[in-house]
């Protein structure tokens, strides 16, 4: 008997070797109908795979897992390649993997695919699906595999085979007259795919190397139900409308220019206002909690980073050395070494601690030009950074205070509550990435774990996610688009105090070593703004909107009163503009709505006579006439309370 342990822990026994598909049928015809692949002892296998010994088995479906989806999408990538070969026989095939949201295939073509070409390809794919071609798997020895691909003039496939290890199993999948080199897994026939859509195309270098030929990549997606495709397309449209780069352009928040360089955005007046208000907001929070703020240079000698350890562990992410007289200078990737020196600049008693040093610091990362993206990924960033120098007996309380501040900012003031806590540990199997001190790592990791448990915070652990100098608590935020991002973080560091020989005088009159807590609440201003724009679709809360009120006079005769209203609002530090254009009021209202202005004040003859303003809210629509002083009280309260 062959014993098979299923996902739920139950054991199924079979008398002889069977395919995964037959086993699925034996369990349930419904399961076999929707199965796409399986996990056998942790390895992804085709439904055709024969089970001939005891194992664990998890049968995958499109709905149950990403790997189940990928088998479905990988099959559809072959359908796309077959459609392209039918329509354009001279095209050469490169690779066509499944990715996290769909699949792509790279083709070597004489000219880029047009929109008309893509429509034809999608139509042909649907024909192949209707043909319900059986998909067969077969294997060939290396020489025969190369010969087959050479006969088909598929030079990219020949290159891939030659790069495989000598003992590799070289497998192919065949559907009708189409054969492709592939490890699988795949569905049983093309008819299993129900709904397909080509999404876009772009250029892509063969194997991602810019020295190689530029290929044409087509992105697409498929689903077992048309309704799922419709939902996905709606999600993509929502993502397009949430893209902070589009919002930033529409609202004139920031821009980029090739003369400045990739990953170096220029903040326009509206964007600069958002950033200024955010930075004042977080500094005020920190000052109330006893932080002291400093300014430190964006340059330092390489020696500073050699002492800190950044040079050994972070050099590849730093900009190249600048030789100045007798010094080697670099743009800093982070400012913790500078803060170590600020602390060390004077003698400290145990009574002085904790010492909390904060800075809105400009840091620089050597990002590849292809990786930079709007404000989300930049080469120069402004970090909301701080370092807390604490006694060992203060660690628990001060880490707890950092976590409370994160809750206050993210949950209370901004209303974000979709986050998880991750304890980020070092990779014990790859210790060369980290500062070499096992005792320090074990102490720091155990300390953070204990703090999270005592505060009764649910968390999960992730090896390999620690900073090179110590473990950290990362707050994983779920964005509106379903992405997991890390922005707030709290890190425990026993290493840098040792490297910089930091001390304080204890009760016993002797020198002791402080511990450093690295923490970021907003992360970088740039990334936080990009996140905020995408979460709100640009509808920022009133306190953070670059223009809080737009005054809309109905006629030129109302402009004088509009200016009086403007002056009264400005006296109360409310950010206000007047639209004096000779346009219809409906047009002005639509323009203000497109600019995401929280409040519009309509001013006509009646408002002038009554000394009122017609209030229109972005959120609530037409509110009606109010006395100006009443409106000012309302909006000031909203701003002061950080109303969302």
Secondary structure, DSSP 4 states (H G I P E B T S, - for coil): -EEEEETTS-EEEESS-EEHHHHHHHH-HHHHHHEEEEEETTEEE-TTPEE-S-EEEEEEETTT-HHHHHHHHHHHHHHHHHHHHHH-TTPEE----EETTEEEEEEE-SSPPPHHHHHHHHHHHHHHHHHT-BEEEEEE-HHHHHHHHHHTT-HHHHHHHHHS-TT--EEEEEETTEEEE------SBGGG--EEEEEEEEEEEGGG-TTSPEEEEEEEEEESSHHHHHHHHHHHHHHHHH-HHHHHHHTT-EE--TTT-TT--EE-HHHHHHHHHHHHHHHHHHHHTT-EE----SEEEHHHHHHHSHHHHHGGGSPPPEEETTEEEEE-S-SHHHHHHHHHTS--BTTT--EEEEEEEEEE----TTT-BTTTB-SEEEEEEEEEEE-GGGHHHHHHHHHHHHHIIIIIIT----EEEEEEE--TT-GGGS-S-HHHHHHHHHHHHHHHHHTT--EEEEET-SBTTB-EEEEEEEPTTS-EEEEEEEEEESHHHHHTT--EE-TTSSEE--EEEEEEEEEEHHHHHHHHHHHHTT---TTT-S--EEEEESSGGGHHHHHHHHHHHHHTT--EEE--SS--HHHHHHHHHHTT-SEEEEE-HHHHHHTEEEEEETTTEEEEEEEHHHHHHHHHHHHHTT--
